[in-house]
Amino acid sequence: MLGIRVGTGSSCEVYEWGGDDKVVKLFHANTPSEAVQLEFRNSFAAWKTGLQVARPFEQVIWEGRPGIVFEKVVGETIINRFFQGLYTFQEIDFYEADSELRIFARVLNDIHKATVSDIVTDQKENLIAIIGHPAMFTNDEISAIHTYIDLLPAKRQLCHGDTNPGNLILRDGNPIMIDWMHAALGNPAADVAEVCVMLEYAVLPPETPAAVDEFFQTWRQTAYNVFIDEYCRLSGVTEEEIRLWYVPAAARSIASGALLDEQITKLTAMIRHRLHKA
């Protein structure tokens, strides 16, 4: 029943499952069962709203590893599209209605306007738990981050909670959002801030050709402008409201353990600067 591996994540591997139309997301054996159950429930709740989400079918155990069987989504991630554009020096057309960045913004706006009853995770509590205690911060700084989060404007809207561009797949032009483990009820500005922080502070891998990196430095500002323009226009949320969430968005990114040291240094400096101003 287990087929070829088609993807790998930080906590899982994805394999074809029993045919051409399903995959199984197999988590590492030490993944808490509660976390797997939470992702299944959140994915099912999001799918029931009618959002463009990979349909979850069932939970399984395969050779001691917990897993979730999903509808197979064949396509290309937004992050891959970004890199293709960078390596071909493709300029962003601010006015292109269906650019990847505007599509991404529309997907998030649709998520934030959806009505859902079966997702109950509190956004702020979840963020504090995910952030943990990164080594570069003192105990006082961690306390300041927690206080900062507590004072942010609270809402009770559906939020995806992990808006990495690798979690949006374009299938025949239709966007499909995956990885709903961290979905929560809260302020949509947090989802949008995560994307904005990535666009503003991302550092490309060291093997990136110098010409591509130079192009990226001008590309990122236009990318940010396009994304924020589309989301703010559709949602009515202001850029200032979104930027308030940069501190937790950056701290969450640091806690992922997936960033280069240069990017961690930049994000840490930004967090300290904003905490000092708060």
C-alpha positions in Angstrom: 0.0 0.0 0.0 2.9 2.4 0.7 4.3 3.8 -2.6 7.2 5.9 -3.5 8.2 8.9 -1.4 7.0 12.2 -3.0 8.0 14.7 -0.3 9.9 15.3 2.9 9.3 17.8 5.7 10.9 18.6 9.0 8.6 16.3 10.9 7.4 13.9 8.3 7.7 12.1 4.9 5.0 11.9 2.3 4.4 8.8 0.2 1.9 7.6 -2.4 -0.8 5.5 -0.8 -2.7 2.8 -2.4 -3.0 4.3 -5.9 -2.7 7.5 -7.8 -5.1 9.7 -6.0 -4.0 9.6 -2.3 -0.8 10.2 -0.3 0.0 9.4 3.3 1.8 11.9 5.5 3.9 9.8 7.8 5.2 11.5 10.9 8.3 10.6 12.7 7.7 7.8 15.3 8.3 10.2 18.2 5.6 12.7 17.1 3.0 13.0 19.8 -0.3 11.3 18.8 -2.1 14.5 19.9 -0.3 16.5 17.3 -1.3 14.1 14.5 -4.9 14.1 15.7 -4.9 17.9 15.8 -3.7 18.2 12.2 -6.3 15.7 11.1 -9.1 17.5 12.8 -7.9 20.9 11.6 -7.5 19.7 8.0 -11.0 18.2 8.1 -12.6 21.3 9.6 -10.9 23.5 7.0 -11.9 21.2 4.1 -15.6 21.2 5.4 -15.8 24.9 5.0 -15.3 24.6 1.2 -11.8 26.1 1.2 -9.3 24.8 -1.3 -7.7 22.2 1.0 -6.3 18.7 0.5 -9.1 16.4 1.7 -8.1 14.3 4.7 -9.4 10.7 4.7 -8.2 8.9 7.7 -5.5 8.4 10.3 -3.3 5.3 10.0 -0.3 3.7 11.6 2.4 2.3 9.4 5.3 0.4 10.9 4.9 2.2 14.2 4.6 5.7 12.6 1.4 7.7 12.8 0.1 9.1 9.5 -2.8 10.9 7.8 -4.1 9.9 4.4 -4.8 12.9 2.2 -6.1 13.6 -1.3 -3.0 13.7 -3.6 -2.3 17.3 -4.8 0.0 17.4 -7.8 1.3 20.8 -8.6 4.0 23.4 -7.9 4.5 25.3 -4.7 4.5 29.1 -4.6 8.0 29.1 -3.2 9.3 27.1 -6.2 7.6 29.6 -8.5 9.5 32.4 -6.6 12.8 30.7 -7.1 12.1 30.1 -10.8 11.4 33.8 -11.2 14.6 34.8 -9.4 16.9 32.5 -11.4 15.4 33.8 -14.6 15.5 37.4 -13.5 11.8 37.8 -14.0 10.6 41.3 -13.0 7.4 41.5 -11.0 4.5 43.3 -12.7 2.8 45.3 -9.9 -0.4 45.3 -11.9 -0.6 41.7 -12.9 -3.9 40.5 -11.5 -3.0 36.8 -11.2 0.6 36.9 -10.1 1.6 34.3 -7.5 1.8 37.0 -4.8 -1.7 38.3 -5.4 -3.0 34.7 -5.5 -1.4 34.0 -2.2 -3.0 37.1 -0.7 -6.4 36.1 -2.0 -6.0 32.6 -0.5 -5.2 34.0 2.9 -8.1 36.5 2.7 -10.5 33.6 1.8 -9.2 31.6 4.8 -9.7 34.5 7.2 -13.3 35.1 6.1 -14.3 31.4 6.4 -16.6 30.3 9.2 -15.4 27.3 11.1 -16.7 25.6 14.2 -14.3 22.7 14.8 -11.0 24.6 15.2 -10.6 25.8 18.8 -6.8 26.4 19.2 -6.1 29.8 20.6 -3.6 31.7 18.4 -1.7 33.5 21.1 -1.2 30.5 23.3 -0.1 28.4 20.3 2.4 31.1 19.2 4.0 31.2 22.7 4.2 27.4 22.8 5.8 27.3 19.3 8.3 30.0 20.1 9.6 28.3 23.2 13.0 29.7 24.3 15.4 30.2 21.4 19.0 30.3 22.8 19.8 33.8 21.6 17.2 35.4 23.8 17.5 36.0 27.6 14.8 35.1 30.0 13.8 38.7 30.3 13.6 39.0 26.5 11.4 35.9 26.3 9.1 37.4 29.0 9.0 40.6 27.0 8.0 38.7 23.8 5.2 36.9 25.8 4.0 40.3 27.1 4.1 41.8 23.7 2.0 38.9 22.3 -0.5 39.2 25.1 -1.1 42.9 24.3 -1.6 42.4 20.6 -5.2 42.9 19.3 -7.2 39.7 19.7 -9.7 38.4 17.2 -11.4 35.1 16.6 -11.1 34.5 12.9 -9.7 31.3 11.2 -6.0 31.5 10.7 -3.7 29.0 9.0 -0.8 29.4 11.4 2.0 28.3 9.0 1.9 30.5 5.9 5.2 29.4 4.5 4.9 29.7 0.7 5.9 26.1 0.5 2.4 25.3 1.9 0.5 26.7 -1.0 0.4 24.5 -4.1 -0.9 25.5 -7.5 -2.7 22.6 -9.1 -3.8 23.4 -12.7 -3.8 27.0 -11.7 -5.9 26.4 -8.6 -4.3 27.2 -5.2 -4.5 24.5 -2.5 -3.4 25.2 1.0 -1.8 22.3 3.0 -0.4 21.7 6.5 -3.1 22.8 8.9 -1.5 21.6 12.2 -1.2 25.1 13.6 -4.5 26.4 12.5 -6.1 28.6 15.2 -8.7 31.2 16.0 -7.1 34.6 16.2 -6.0 37.7 14.4 -5.4 37.2 10.6 -2.7 39.8 10.7 -0.4 37.2 12.2 -0.7 35.0 9.1 0.0 37.9 6.8 3.0 39.1 8.9 4.6 35.8 8.6 4.7 36.2 4.8 5.9 39.8 5.0 8.7 38.9 7.4 9.8 36.2 5.0 9.8 38.7 2.1 11.6 41.4 4.0 14.2 39.4 5.9 14.8 36.2 3.9 18.5 35.3 3.2 19.2 33.1 0.2 21.4 30.0 0.5 25.2 30.7 0.3 25.5 28.9 -3.0 23.1 31.3 -4.7 24.9 33.1 -7.6 25.8 36.7 -6.8 23.7 38.1 -9.7 20.6 36.2 -8.4 21.1 37.5 -4.9 21.5 41.0 -6.2 18.3 40.7 -8.2 16.6 39.4 -5.1 17.4 42.5 -3.1 15.4 44.7 -5.5 12.7 41.9 -6.1 11.8 41.6 -2.5 10.5 45.1 -2.1 8.2 44.9 -5.1 7.1 41.5 -3.9 6.2 42.9 -0.5 4.3 45.8 -2.1 2.3 43.6 -4.4 1.4 41.1 -1.6 0.4 43.8 1.0 -1.5 45.8 -1.6 -3.7 42.8 -2.5 -4.3 41.6 1.0 -5.1 45.1 2.4 -7.4 45.9 -0.5 -9.4 42.8 -0.1 -9.5 42.5 3.7 -9.6 46.1 4.9 -6.7 45.3 7.3 -4.1 48.0 7.3 -0.3 47.6 6.8 0.2 49.0 10.3 -2.0 46.3 11.9 0.0 43.7 10.1 3.4 45.1 11.1 2.4 44.9 14.8 2.7 41.1 14.4 6.3 41.1 13.1 7.7 40.2 16.6 5.8 36.9 17.0 6.1 36.1 13.3 9.9 36.5 13.5 10.3 34.7 16.8 8.3 31.8 15.4 10.5 31.6 12.3 13.6 31.6 14.5 12.1 28.7 16.6 11.6 26.6 13.4 15.3 25.8 13.3 15.3 26.1 9.5 16.9 29.5 9.1 20.5 30.5 8.1 22.5 32.2 10.8 22.5 35.5 8.9 18.7 35.6 8.8 18.5 34.7 12.5 20.8 37.6 13.3 18.6 40.0 11.3 15.4 38.8 12.8 16.8 38.9 16.4 17.9 42.5 15.9 14.5 43.4 14.5 12.7 41.8 17.5 14.9 43.6 20.0 14.4 46.9 18.3 10.6 46.5 18.3 10.5 45.4 21.9 12.6 48.4 22.9 10.1 50.7 21.1 7.0 49.0 22.5 
